[in-house]
Amino acid sequence: MVEINSWSDSLTKFLKSSNEDERVIALFNESILPEIRQQFCKYTLNWLEIGIGDGNKTLGFANAITSSRCFAKINLTICEPSLDWIVKIESSCIEKQIYEAAMVDFVRTTIEDFLETATPLHYDFISMVQVMYSASIKDAMLRYIDRKLEQKPSLIWVDVEDKSSDFNIIRKQLLSKGLNVVHSFADEYLSDLKRKGIHFKTFNTVDKICRIDVMDILNNDSHWIFPFTLGCTTNEFRNSKITERKLVFNIVRSFVKELKHPVLNIPDVSILAFI
């Protein structure tokens, strides 16, 4: 068994257990790409991708844009703060395929620092998929929007876990016990967009699920689902207080034991803002 230590290792396990890439790429094709095509009719699309992860979704988006034949050229800037992900992508075939689909500029820095210094005039489309899970990132995006408003139009797509997700339901139980958990800032972001008078549309993924082995979760304290649910690395989880780990074990295991099928429902909400 491969030991899981980093956040990207846990996320990789989750991605292999779910249809996340397939459903998010399908949502992009069905709902986001038509808006891009309607908004922009030009030779070059300047696109900023914030947080590439394992690269599969980014490649899917790039291929869809290329196949639409709306743009002769795609200039893609990728902001990825995780060296771990960058190393994984460089050792796979994903990087080469992305470079074949677009002219790529890879930037490794924090999302907050990048947004504070990014030139608002430059990007037509910004994608931020499964990234807005901290107040600092949300606030940095809002400050970017404030600088952007007087520039040329653009689309900003934020996709995060929906509040009805089984993972979110579990996290609420953990939060009620005083544990720190990751939090989707979708509601706060939507409120801020409304306050600023910014037009937006919302979309939801369809049939997005994560398949689990219930017996493995019940018997394996090293299962990826425990640190993943908290939003921490396995090392961080392993080094946390034993009382906290027991709480996580008990709450997650109680939840999965009640499932009628070995599947977690994990819908996303997508917010497309017209800036």
Secondary structure, DSSP 8 states (H G I E B T S, - for coil): -----SHHHHHHHHHHHB-HHHHHHHHIIIIIHHHHHHH--SSEEEEEEE--TTSHHHHHHHHHHHHTT--SEEEEEEE---HHHHHHHHTSSHHHHHHHHSEEEEE-S-HHHHHHHS-TTT-SEEEEET---SHHHHHHHHHHHHHHTTSS--EEEEEEE-TTSHHHHHHHHHHHTT-------HHHHHHHHHHTT-EEEEEE-SS-EEE--HHHHHH-TT-THHHHHHT--HHHHHTS-HHHHHHHHHHHHHHHHT-SSSEEE--EEEEEEE-
